[in-house]
Amino acid sequence: MGSERRCRSGHCWFAFYFLSLLFVRDQARAELRYSVPEEMKEGTAVGNVAKDLGLDKTHLADRRFRVVSGSKEAFFEVDPDSGVLYIRDKIDREELCQGSGACLIELKILVENPLEIHYVLDVNDHSPTFSTIESRLEISESVLPGLRLQLQAAHDPDVGQFSVQEYKLSPNDHFRLEVRDRGKDGKIPILVLLKTLDRETKKSHHLLLTAVDGGKPGKSGTAEITVDVLDVNDNVPVFNGATYTVLLEENVLIGTTIIQVNASDLDEGSNGEIMYSLGKNVNSRIRELFRIDPNTGEIVVQDLIDYELEDSYEIDIEASDKGSAPLRTDKSVLVKIIDLNDNTPHIEVTSFSRAISEDARLGTTVALISVLDLDSGLNGKVICSFNEDVPFILSPSTQENMYSIVIKSPLDREKQSTFNVTIVAKDAGVPLLSSEERITILVSDVNDNRPEFLASPYTFYVNENNSPGALLFSVMASDRDEGDNSRISYQILRDGKENNQLSFNLNINSESGDIMGLKSFDFETLKTFQFQVVATDAGTPSLSSNVTVNVFILDQNDNAPVILYPVSSNGSAEGVEEIPRNVNAGHLVTKVRAYDADIGYNGWLLFSLQEVTDHSLFGLDRYTGQIRTLRSFTETDEAEHKLVILVKDNGNVSLSATATVTVKVVEPKEAFAASDVKSSAEDDDDNNVTFYLMITLGSVSVLFIISIIVLIAMQCSKSTDYTSKYLQETNYDGTLCHSIQYRSGDKRYMLVGPRMSIGSTIVPAENINFRYCSVRLIHLVSVNSLQYFHMLSS
């Protein structure tokens, strides 16, 4: 970057000198110069230190090339890969150096493998600026040529040729400019009167003072000076002493008078009365430390004096008379500070930029310790040690007051991830001074722990008819590692095996372990299944573990009862029963048969009479559905009775169905006569019906025998699990006493069940296991043939 730009908007340039002072292996010396504006943004590149120091950039990352912070704030950092030096924090020179000429900050640049330490100095610079752009001077017209007035100096903290080198005064007939070189405090402009002023001719003179530094091209700053011409007072105060030098011990008590200056004025009255003050160019730090009594000229200490901050001060003082046009003269007082042994050792700790790995080898360097004592001799010699038992030791370096912290015993982050280490530094002075520094050493993780599930195996219960895509349940695993090594992702193990096919109907959130169902489960089809979930961490290499998840489907009351009997020819639950009038009480009129695909209470059916023409005639068994007569019929009883039976299950929200049974009461003779008439009519109308029915019956019988043989062969070739798929939840007593086949739409069903069971189980006819029940007929040729076969078998 360039170093000659003017100050704008309060931003001034700093110059940075990098002086490599020390290498551990090879000693070399080099001087670098960079320029950067004051208060630049963080991240601004200053220069490539590695390149300018001749270091091999290809191995910088391995050698951990970095800036080591000192006791002050760390304003700079270096990219360990490229070697570029960046601004880490904004730099305010006035705050950092209190406006002194040369502002120095000691930095250290550390390189490992082999270990090298570079000490770096940087110097900040500004363009010349005046604290006051406009100023006024008052000069009496009686003042003789040769009057010398110290003007406000421009501030340019640059050093060497880039500081203020010269001042220029705008052309005029009465004044010229001289420059006094004040050494480290720079050059001071002095205005010299060339010839006597005449107020009546010109009351004021406007001058332009320009300060120029030594850059190429040079930077400059200007200030306007207005000289007001006054009458009468034509003698300036004169100090009695040619020079003033004072020796002052540091830590002197506040309020101590260090010197008294004295000036005199040949004028009389107010023109000869003297007032003392600090010079216009005295910086703020000196004003904080010292004050001058305006009447007596005593310079008094008003803040703590510290030799380590500054070993000398040059104080500018002014003596001014009280005339209507005051005359001033200035003088410098040099204060030299005497050092005392008052500093305790200061510990600087530089830890690695990353935590030490838990599998680091013994002897690995964890941090570097640098101890600084501003005192000299034995008072500045320091010994360091730990004050607790830790798995580290302090190893002295080849450099004085340099130590390294190295590992002495194995580390395990899972047992202890943080070590708070206290370093004690003691000097050899009398009395002994010591200090402590507490540092935190972090142990970084290595992926040496597998994820662990909170339960193994997991067991979950899921209601059937779940919404597809909704959350079913969650699994969770933990990992004792940290960071990516403990970041767990989940997945369902899908190996394509037959017992793991249902895992394709599930989806898992890889981050949370939430498991969603992609389809709705049906208890009547699926009772339980299991799958496996794999938890894998994000470490390198990654570790994983499996867990088995057992899922049980819970039944919901989602199937309404189905009426099996009575069923009319058009499929409605209606039937007609004829009974003789002379039956006794308790006669079985008919039995309403129904089934529910649910199980348990959801499939437990109860029968009740919803409607009946005469409650005294018929009764209904609420568990079996049997309709029986309660008494004998009388002559006054109606010949036809309508019964509406309500069949409902025992679910929380029960479902129901109704069946209608019409009971016709006939005389016994009429019943037999009607049967004979009906048979005769059928013989007359269709003489060949019997022949065809016999052929049909024979065909059905043959088909029945063939079906029995085929089914037995198939049953022998299948495992018993296939049957249990449909009949695993029934509560049979071991003997099935009846079977009823029915048709609903395009499907054919067979009802099988115990004689006195409360609920019944329905299964597809083609999947019946014939080892459980004696069946009259399996394959239905047609509905009409079923009715006919039922009539014949009755």
C-alpha positions in Angstrom: 0.0 0.0 0.0 1.1 3.6 -0.4 2.2 5.7 2.5 1.7 9.2 1.2 -2.1 9.8 1.3 -3.4 12.7 3.4 -5.6 12.3 6.5 -9.2 12.3 5.5 -12.3 11.9 7.8 -10.1 11.1 10.8 -8.3 8.2 9.1 -4.5 8.5 8.9 -1.9 6.1 7.7 0.3 4.0 9.9 3.7 2.6 8.8 4.6 -0.9 10.0 8.3 -1.9 10.3 8.8 -5.6 10.6 12.2 -6.5 12.0 13.0 -10.2 12.3 15.3 -10.4 15.3 15.6 -14.1 16.2 15.4 -17.6 14.8 15.8 -20.7 16.9 17.7 -22.7 14.3 19.2 -20.1 12.0 19.7 -16.4 13.0 19.0 -13.8 10.4 17.9 -10.2 10.3 15.6 -8.4 7.8 13.7 -5.1 7.7 10.3 -4.8 6.1 8.0 -1.8 5.7 4.3 -1.8 5.1 1.7 1.1 5.2 -1.9 0.8 6.2 -4.5 3.5 7.1 -5.5 4.0 10.7 -8.8 2.4 11.8 -9.0 0.1 8.7 -11.6 -2.6 8.8 -10.8 -6.0 10.3 -9.4 -8.4 7.7 -7.4 -5.8 5.7 -4.2 -7.3 4.3 -1.0 -5.6 5.3 1.6 -7.7 3.5 2.9 -11.2 2.9 5.3 -11.7 5.8 6.2 -15.3 4.9 7.2 -14.2 1.4 9.2 -11.2 2.6 11.0 -13.3 5.3 11.8 -15.9 2.6 9.8 -18.8 4.2 8.5 -21.7 2.2 4.7 -21.1 1.9 4.0 -24.7 0.9 4.7 -25.9 4.5 3.3 -23.0 6.4 0.2 -24.8 7.5 2.2 -27.8 8.7 4.6 -25.5 10.6 1.6 -23.6 12.2 2.8 -20.2 11.1 1.0 -17.6 13.4 1.2 -14.3 15.3 1.7 -14.6 19.1 -0.1 -11.9 21.0 1.8 -9.9 23.5 0.5 -8.3 26.7 -1.3 -5.7 24.7 -4.3 -6.3 22.4 -3.7 -8.4 19.4 -4.1 -6.1 16.4 -2.7 -8.4 13.8 -3.1 -12.0 12.7 -1.4 -14.0 10.0 -3.0 -16.5 7.6 -1.2 -19.8 8.4 -1.6 -21.0 4.8 -0.5 -18.0 2.7 1.6 -16.0 5.2 -0.4 -12.8 4.6 -0.6 -10.5 7.6 -4.1 -9.1 8.3 -5.5 -6.5 10.6 -7.4 -8.2 13.4 -8.7 -5.2 15.2 -9.0 -1.5 14.5 -5.9 0.6 15.6 -6.3 4.0 17.3 -2.8 5.5 17.6 -3.9 8.2 20.0 -5.4 5.7 22.4 -2.5 3.3 22.0 0.5 5.6 22.2 -0.9 8.9 23.6 0.4 10.8 20.6 4.1 10.1 21.2 6.4 10.3 18.2 7.3 6.7 17.7 4.6 4.2 18.5 6.1 0.7 18.9 4.2 -2.6 19.4 6.2 -5.8 19.9 4.8 -8.8 18.1 6.1 -12.4 17.9 5.6 -14.6 14.9 5.9 -18.4 15.7 6.8 -21.1 13.3 7.0 -24.8 14.2 8.9 -27.8 12.8 11.5 -26.5 13.5 10.4 -24.0 16.1 11.2 -20.4 15.2 10.2 -17.2 16.9 10.3 -13.9 15.0 10.1 -10.7 17.0 8.3 -8.0 15.1 8.1 -4.2 15.6 5.6 -2.0 13.9 5.4 1.8 13.8 2.3 3.7 12.9 2.4 6.9 10.7 0.1 9.8 9.8 0.0 12.5 7.3 0.8 15.9 8.9 -2.2 17.5 10.6 -2.8 20.4 12.8 -5.1 20.0 15.8 -6.4 23.6 15.2 -6.9 24.6 11.6 -7.4 28.3 12.5 -5.4 30.1 15.2 -4.9 33.8 16.2 -1.9 35.6 17.4 -1.7 39.0 19.0 1.4 41.2 18.5 2.0 44.6 19.7 2.9 47.2 17.1 5.8 48.2 19.4 7.5 44.9 19.1 10.8 45.1 17.4 11.8 42.9 14.5 13.2 39.5 15.6 10.2 38.5 17.7 10.0 34.7 17.8 6.7 33.0 18.4 6.3 29.3 18.7 3.5 28.1 16.5 1.3 25.1 16.8 3.2 22.1 15.4 1.7 19.6 13.0 1.2 16.1 14.3 2.7 13.4 12.2 3.6 10.2 14.2 5.8 8.9 11.3 9.4 8.4 12.1 12.5 9.2 10.1 12.1 10.9 6.8 8.3 10.3 6.7 7.7 12.6 9.7 7.3 16.3 9.4 10.4 17.6 7.6 9.7 21.2 6.9 7.2 24.0 7.4 6.3 26.6 4.8 4.8 30.0 5.4 2.7 31.9 2.8 4.7 34.8 1.3 4.4 38.1 3.2 6.5 41.2 4.1 6.5 41.0 7.9 7.2 37.4 8.9 9.4 34.6 8.2 9.5 31.0 9.5 12.1 29.1 11.4 12.0 25.5 12.4 13.5 24.1 15.6 14.4 20.4 15.7 13.2 18.8 18.9 14.6 15.4 18.3 12.0 12.6 19.0 9.3 15.3 19.5 9.8 16.5 15.9 10.2 19.9 14.5 8.5 23.0 15.9 7.6 26.0 13.7 8.6 29.4 15.0 7.2 32.6 13.6 9.9 35.4 13.3 8.9 39.1 12.9 11.0 40.7 10.1 9.9 44.3 10.6 7.9 46.4 12.9 4.1 46.1 12.6 1.9 49.1 12.1 -1.5 48.6 13.4 -2.8 51.8 11.7 -1.7 50.5 8.4 -2.9 46.9 8.8 -4.7 45.6 11.8 -4.2 41.9 11.1 -2.2 39.6 8.9 -3.5 36.3 7.5 -0.8 33.6 7.1 -1.0 30.0 5.8 1.3 27.6 7.6 2.0 24.4 5.7 3.7 21.2 7.2 5.3 18.8 4.7 6.7 15.3 5.5 9.5 13.6 3.7 7.5 11.2 1.5 7.6 11.0 -2.2 5.4 12.7 -3.1 5.2 14.4 0.2 2.1 14.7 2.3 1.1 18.0 3.8 -1.3 19.8 6.1 -2.2 23.4 6.5 -3.4 25.8 9.2 -4.5 29.4 9.0 -2.8 31.9 11.3 -4.3 35.3 12.0 -1.9 37.9 13.5 -3.8 40.7 15.3 -1.6 43.8 15.8 -2.0 45.5 19.3 -0.6 48.5 20.7 1.8 49.3 23.7 3.0 46.1 25.3 6.3 45.6 23.6 8.3 43.4 26.1 8.1 39.7 26.2 8.6 37.6 29.4 12.0 36.1 29.8 12.8 32.9 31.7 15.6 33.2 34.3 17.0 29.7 33.5 18.5 28.8 30.2 17.6 25.1 30.6 15.5 23.1 33.1 16.3 19.4 33.9 14.7 17.4 36.7 15.4 13.8 38.0 12.2 12.2 39.3 11.7 8.7 40.9 8.8 6.7 39.5 5.8 6.1 41.8 6.4 9.5 43.4 3.5 10.7 45.5 0.8 12.7 43.7 1.0 16.4 44.6 4.8 16.4 44.7 6.4 19.6 43.2 9.2 18.7 40.9 10.4 22.2 39.9 9.5 25.9 40.0 10.2 28.0 36.9 10.5 31.8 37.0 10.2 34.4 34.2 10.3 38.2 34.3 8.9 41.1 32.2 10.4 44.6 31.9 7.0 46.1 31.5 5.1 47.5 34.4 1.6 46.8 35.7 -0.5 44.2 34.0 1.9 44.2 31.1 4.6 42.9 33.5 2.6 40.4 35.4 3.4 36.8 34.4 1.0 33.8 34.0 2.4 30.3 33.4 0.8 27.5 31.4 1.6 24.3 29.6 2.6 24.8 26.0 0.1 24.4 23.2 1.9 21.3 21.8 1.9 19.4 25.1 0.1 16.1 24.6 -2.8 14.8 26.6 -0.7 12.3 28.5 1.7 14.9 29.9 -1.3 17.1 30.8 -2.6 14.1 32.8 0.7 13.6 34.6 1.7 17.2 35.3 0.2 20.6 36.0 1.7 24.0 36.5 0.6 26.6 38.9 -0.3 29.7 36.7 0.9 32.1 39.4 3.9 30.5 41.0 5.3 28.4 38.1 5.4 25.3 40.2 5.2 22.0 38.2 3.3 19.4 40.3 2.7 15.6 39.8 -1.0 14.8 39.5 -0.9 11.1 38.3 1.2 8.0 38.8 4.6 8.1 37.2 5.7 4.7 35.7 9.2 4.3 34.4 8.2 1.3 32.3 5.7 3.4 30.3 8.1 6.4 29.7 11.6 7.1 31.0 11.5 10.8 30.3 9.2 13.7 29.5 9.9 17.1 27.9 7.3 19.6 29.1 6.7 22.8 27.2 5.7 25.8 29.3 4.7 29.3 28.4 5.1 32.5 30.2 2.6 35.2 29.2 2.1 38.8 30.6 -1.3 40.3 31.3 -1.1 43.1 28.9 -3.9 44.1 26.6 -1.9 42.3 23.9 -0.2 39.6 25.9 3.3 38.6 25.0 4.4 35.0 25.4 7.6 33.1 25.6 8.2 29.4 25.9 10.7 27.1 27.7 11.2 23.3 28.0 11.6 21.3 31.2 13.2 17.9 30.8 12.0 15.4 33.4 14.1 12.1 33.6 12.4 9.2 35.5 14.5 7.1 37.8 13.6 3.3 37.7 12.6 1.4 40.8 12.1 -2.4 41.3 8.4 -2.5 41.2 7.3 -4.9 38.5 6.1 -8.5 39.0 6.7 -11.1 36.3 4.2 -11.0 33.5 3.2 -14.3 31.9 2.3 -14.5 28.2 0.6 -17.8 27.2 0.3 -18.9 23.6 -1.9 -21.9 23.1 -2.4 -23.8 19.9 -5.1 -22.5 17.6 -6.9 -25.8 17.9 -7.4 -28.0 21.0 -5.0 -30.9 21.6 -6.3 -34.2 20.3 -7.1 -36.8 22.9 -4.9 -39.3 21.0 -1.9 -37.0 20.9 1.4 -38.7 21.6 3.3 -38.1 24.8 5.7 -35.2 24.5 3.4 -33.2 22.2 3.7 -29.5 22.7 0.5 -27.9 23.9 1.4 -24.2 24.4 4.4 -21.9 24.7 5.0 -19.8 27.8 6.9 -16.5 27.6 7.6 -14.6 30.9 8.5 -10.9 30.9 9.8 -8.9 33.8 10.5 -5.3 33.1 13.0 -5.2 35.9 16.7 -6.0 35.3 19.3 -8.3 36.9 18.0 -10.8 39.5 14.8 -8.9 39.8 14.0 -9.8 36.2 15.0 -13.5 36.3 11.9 -15.7 36.4 11.2 -19.4 37.2 7.9 -21.0 36.2 6.0 -24.0 37.6 2.5 -25.6 38.0 0.7 -25.5 41.3 -1.5 -28.6 40.7 -1.2 -32.1 39.4 -2.0 -32.1 35.7 -1.0 -34.4 32.8 1.4 -31.8 31.5 4.9 -30.5 32.3 6.7 -27.2 31.8 9.8 -27.7 29.7 12.3 -24.9 29.6 13.3 -23.5 26.2 16.7 -22.6 24.9 15.7 -19.0 25.1 15.7 -17.3 28.5 12.3 -17.1 30.2 10.7 -19.3 27.5 8.8 -22.5 28.4 6.7 -25.1 26.5 3.8 -27.1 28.0 4.1 -30.7 26.8 1.9 -33.8 27.4 3.3 -36.2 30.1 0.4 -38.8 30.3 -2.4 -40.0 28.0 -5.5 -37.9 27.6 -9.2 -39.1 27.4 -11.7 -36.4 26.4 -14.6 -38.5 27.6 -13.1 -38.5 31.1 -11.9 -34.9 31.2 -12.2 -32.5 28.3 -10.9 -29.4 29.9 -7.8 -28.7 32.1 -7.6 -25.5 34.0 -3.8 -25.0 34.6 -2.3 -22.4 36.9 1.2 -21.3 36.0 3.2 -19.6 38.8 6.1 -17.2 37.8 8.5 -16.1 40.5 11.4 -13.7 40.1 14.7 -13.8 42.0 14.4 -10.3 43.5 14.3 -9.3 47.2 11.6 -9.2 48.2 10.4 -12.0 45.9 7.6 -11.0 43.5 5.4 -13.6 41.7 2.3 -13.8 39.5 -0.1 -16.5 38.3 -1.7 -17.1 35.0 -4.6 -19.5 34.6 -5.1 -21.1 31.2 -7.6 -23.5 29.8 -6.4 -26.5 27.7 -9.1 -28.1 25.7 -8.9 -31.7 24.6 -10.4 -32.3 21.1 -12.4 -35.3 20.3 -11.5 -38.5 18.4 -14.2 -40.6 17.0 -13.7 -43.6 19.4 -17.3 -44.2 20.6 -20.2 -45.8 18.8 -23.7 -44.4 18.9 -25.8 -46.0 21.7 -29.6 -46.3 21.5 -31.6 -45.3 24.5 -33.4 -48.7 24.4 -32.7 -52.1 22.8 -34.9 -53.4 21.4 -37.6 -50.7 20.9 -41.2 -51.8 21.3 -44.0 -49.5 19.9 -47.8 -49.9 19.7 -49.4 -48.2 16.7 -53.2 -47.9 16.1 -54.4 -49.2 12.8 -55.7 -46.8 10.2 -52.9 -44.3 10.8 -52.6 -41.3 8.5 -50.0 -41.9 5.8 -47.0 -39.5 6.4 -47.9 -38.9 10.1 -45.4 -39.5 12.8 -45.6 -43.0 14.3 -42.8 -43.0 16.9 -39.2 -42.0 17.3 -35.9 -43.7 18.1 -32.9 -41.9 19.6 -29.3 -42.6 20.1 -26.5 -40.8 21.8 -22.7 -40.6 21.2 -20.2 -39.8 23.9 -18.0 -38.0 21.4 -18.6 -34.4 20.4 -19.0 -32.3 17.3 -19.3 -34.2 14.0 -18.2 -37.3 15.9 -21.4 -37.2 17.9 -23.7 -35.9 15.1 -25.9 -38.9 14.4 -27.9 -39.8 11.3 -30.5 -42.5 11.2 -31.6 -44.8 8.5 -33.8 -47.9 8.2 -32.0 -51.1 7.3 -33.5 -52.4 4.1 -31.8 -55.7 3.1 -34.6 -57.0 0.9 -35.2 -60.1 3.1 -38.8 -61.3 3.2 -39.3 -60.6 6.9 -38.1 -57.0 6.3 -40.3 -56.1 3.4 -42.5 -53.9 5.5 -39.6 -51.5 6.2 -40.2 -50.1 2.7 -43.5 -48.7 4.0 -41.7 -46.6 6.5 -39.6 -43.5 6.3 -37.2 -42.1 8.9 -36.0 -38.5 9.5 -32.2 -38.9 9.2 -31.6 -36.1 11.8 -34.3 -36.6 14.5 -35.0 -40.3 14.2 -38.8 -39.7 13.7 -40.4 -42.6 11.9 -43.4 -42.0 9.6 -45.7 -44.5 8.0 -46.0 -44.2 4.2 -49.3 -46.2 4.2 -52.1 -46.9 6.6 -51.8 -50.2 8.6 -54.7 -52.7 8.8 -54.9 -54.8 11.9 -57.0 -57.4 10.1 -54.2 -57.9 7.6 -51.1 -57.2 9.8 -50.7 -57.7 13.5 -47.0 -57.1 14.1 -43.7 -56.6 12.3 -40.2 -55.7 13.1 -37.3 -53.8 11.4 -33.9 -52.4 12.2 -32.6 -48.8 12.4 -29.0 -48.0 11.9 -27.5 -45.0 13.7 -24.2 -43.6 12.2 -22.1 -40.8 13.4 -20.4 -38.2 11.1 -16.9 -39.0 12.3 -14.0 -40.1 10.1 -14.1 -43.0 9.9 -17.8 -43.2 10.9 -19.1 -45.6 13.5 -22.6 -47.1 13.6 -24.8 -49.4 15.6 -28.2 -51.1 15.0 -31.3 -51.5 17.0 -34.3 -53.8 16.4 -37.8 -52.1 16.5 -40.8 -54.3 17.2 -44.1 -52.8 16.1 -47.5 -54.1 17.3 -50.6 -52.9 15.4 -53.6 -52.1 17.7 -57.1 -52.9 16.6 -59.6 -50.1 16.0 -63.3 -50.5 15.6 -63.3 -49.9 11.9 -65.5 -52.8 10.7 -69.3 -52.8 11.1 -71.0 -56.1 11.7 -72.0 -58.1 8.6 -75.3 -60.0 8.5 -74.7 -63.6 7.2 -78.2 -64.9 7.8 -80.8 -64.1 6.9 -79.8 -62.8 3.4 -82.4 -62.4 0.7 -81.8 -63.2 -3.0 -81.1 -59.5 -3.7 -78.5 -59.4 -1.0 -80.4 -57.5 1.7 -80.6 -58.7 5.3 -84.1 -60.0 5.2 -85.7 -63.4 5.5 -89.0 -65.2 6.0 -89.5 -68.1 8.4 -92.6 -70.3 8.6 -93.4 -72.1 11.8 -96.4 -74.2 12.8 -98.9 -72.6 15.1 -98.7 -75.6 17.5 -95.1 -75.1 18.5 -94.3 -74.9 22.2 -92.5 -72.2 24.1 -88.8 -72.3 23.5 -89.1 -73.3 19.9 -86.1 -72.2 17.8 -87.5 -70.0 15.1 -84.2 -69.1 13.5 -80.7 -67.8 14.3 -79.4 -64.5 13.1 -75.8 -65.0 12.1 -73.3 -62.1 11.8 -69.5 -61.5 12.0 -67.2 -58.6 12.6 -63.7 -58.4 11.1 -62.4 -56.7 14.3 -61.2 -58.7 17.3 -61.6 -58.5 21.0 -64.3 -56.2 22.3 -64.4 -54.5 18.9 -65.6 -57.8 17.3 -67.8 -58.9 20.2 -71.3 -58.8 18.8 -74.5 -58.3 20.8 -78.0 -58.9 19.4 -81.1 -57.0 20.4 -84.7 -56.7 19.2 -85.1 -53.3 17.6 -88.7 -53.8 16.5 -91.2 -56.7 17.2 -95.0 -56.9 16.7 -95.6 -58.8 19.9 -93.0 -58.8 22.7 -94.7 -61.7 24.5 -94.2 -64.1 21.6 -90.6 -64.0 20.7 -87.3 -63.7 22.6 -83.8 -63.0 21.3 -80.6 -64.4 22.8 -78.3 -61.3 23.0 -75.1 -63.4 22.6 -76.1 -66.1 20.1 -78.7 -64.3 18.0 -81.2 -67.2 18.4 -84.9 -66.3 18.1 -87.2 -68.5 20.2 -90.9 -68.5 21.1 -91.7 -67.3 24.6 -95.1 -69.0 24.7 -97.5 -71.1 22.6 -99.5 -69.4 19.9 -103.2 -68.8 20.5 -106.1 -68.4 18.0 -106.0 -64.6 18.5 -102.4 -64.2 17.7 -101.5 -62.6 14.3 -100.4 -65.0 11.5 -97.4 -62.8 10.5 -94.9 -61.1 12.7 -92.1 -58.8 11.8 -88.9 -58.7 13.8 -86.1 -56.2 13.3 -82.8 -57.3 15.0 -80.0 -54.8 15.8 -76.5 -56.3 15.7 -73.8 -54.0 17.2 -70.2 -54.5 18.3 -68.6 -53.3 21.6 -66.2 -50.7 20.3 -65.8 -47.3 22.0 -67.9 -46.0 19.1 -70.0 -49.0 18.3 -70.9 -49.9 14.8 -74.1 -51.8 14.0 -76.2 -53.6 11.3 -79.9 -54.6 11.2 -81.6 -57.7 9.9 -85.4 -58.2 9.3 -87.0 -61.5 10.0 -90.6 -62.1 9.0 -92.2 -65.0 10.9 -95.3 -66.6 9.4 -97.4 -68.7 11.6 -99.2 -71.5 9.6 -101.4 -74.4 10.5 -99.5 -77.7 10.4 -101.7 -79.2 7.7 -101.4 -76.1 5.6 -97.7 -76.2 5.9 -97.5 -79.7 4.6 -100.1 -79.1 1.9 -98.4 -76.0 0.7 -95.2 -78.0 0.5 -96.9 -80.7 -1.6 -98.6 -78.2 -3.8 -95.4 -76.4 -4.4 -93.6 -79.7 -5.3 -96.4 -80.8 -7.7 -96.4 -77.4 -9.4 -92.7 -77.6 -9.9 -93.0 -81.1 -11.3 -95.7 -80.0 -13.7 -94.0 -76.8 -14.8 -90.5 -78.3 -15.3 -90.4 -82.1 -15.7 -86.6 -82.0 -16.3 -85.6 -80.0 -13.3 -84.9 -83.0 -11.2 -82.7 -84.5 -13.8 -80.7 -81.3 -14.2 -80.5 -80.9 -10.4 -79.1 -84.4 -10.1 -76.5 -83.6 -12.7 -75.6 -80.4 -11.0 -75.4 -82.1 -7.6 -73.1 -84.8 -9.0 -70.9 -82.2 -10.7 -70.6 -80.2 -7.5 -69.8 -83.4 -5.5 -67.0 -84.2 -8.0 -65.7 -80.7 -7.8 -65.9 -80.8 -4.1 -63.8 -84.1 -3.9 -61.2 -82.7 -6.3 -61.0 -79.4 -4.4 -60.5 -81.3 -1.1 -57.7 -83.3 -2.7 -56.0 -80.2 -4.1 -56.3 -78.2 -0.9 -54.9 -81.0 1.2 -51.9 -81.2 -1.2 -51.4 -77.5 -1.0 -51.8 -77.5 2.7 -49.2 -80.1 3.1 -46.7 -78.1 1.0 -47.3 -74.8 3.0 -46.0 -73.9 6.4 -48.3 -73.4 9.2 -47.5 -69.7 9.3 -49.6 -69.1 6.2 -52.7 -70.3 8.0 -51.8 -68.3 11.1 -51.8 -65.2 9.0 -55.6 -65.5 8.9 -56.5 -67.5 12.0 -53.9 -66.5 14.6 -56.1 -64.5 16.8 -59.3 -66.7 17.1 -60.5 -68.2 20.4 -61.7 -71.6 19.2 -62.3 -74.4 21.6 -60.8 -76.9 19.2 -64.0 -78.0 17.4 -65.7 -76.2 14.7 -69.2 -77.3 14.4 -70.7 -75.5 11.5 -69.8 -73.5 8.4 -71.9 -71.0 6.4 -71.0 -69.8 3.0 -72.3 -66.5 1.6 -71.7 -64.1 -1.2 -71.3 -60.3 -1.0 -70.8 -58.7 -4.4 -68.0 -60.4 -6.3 -66.5 -62.0 -3.2 -67.4 -65.3 -1.7 -66.9 -66.0 2.0 -67.2 -68.9 4.5 -68.0 -68.4 8.1 -66.4 -70.9 10.5 -66.7 -70.9 14.3 -67.6 -72.8 17.4 -71.1 -73.7 18.2 -71.6 -71.2 21.1 -69.0 -68.5 20.2 -69.8 -64.9 20.9 -68.2 -63.5 17.8 -67.4 -65.2 14.5 -64.4 -65.1 12.2 -64.7 -64.7 8.5 -62.0 -65.8 6.1 -61.7 -65.9 2.3 -63.1 -69.3 1.1 -60.0 -70.1 -0.9 -57.8 -69.8 2.2 -59.7 -72.1 4.6 -57.6 -74.6 6.6 -59.7 -77.7 6.5 -58.0 -79.2 9.4 -60.1 -77.1 11.7 -63.7 -77.7 10.6 -65.9 -80.1 8.8 -67.4 -78.3 5.8 -70.4 -79.4 3.7 -69.6 -77.4 0.6 -66.7 -75.2 -0.5 -66.9 -74.2 -4.1 -70.1 -72.4 -5.1 -71.3 -72.9 -8.6 -73.9 -70.2 -8.3 -76.2 -68.7 -5.8 -79.2 -70.7 -7.0 -77.2 -73.9 -6.7 -76.2 -73.0 -3.1 -79.9 -72.4 -2.2 -80.9 -75.7 -3.7 -78.1 -77.6 -2.0 -79.1 -76.0 1.3 -82.6 -77.2 0.7 -81.5 -80.7 -0.1 -79.2 -81.0 2.8 -81.8 -79.7 5.2 
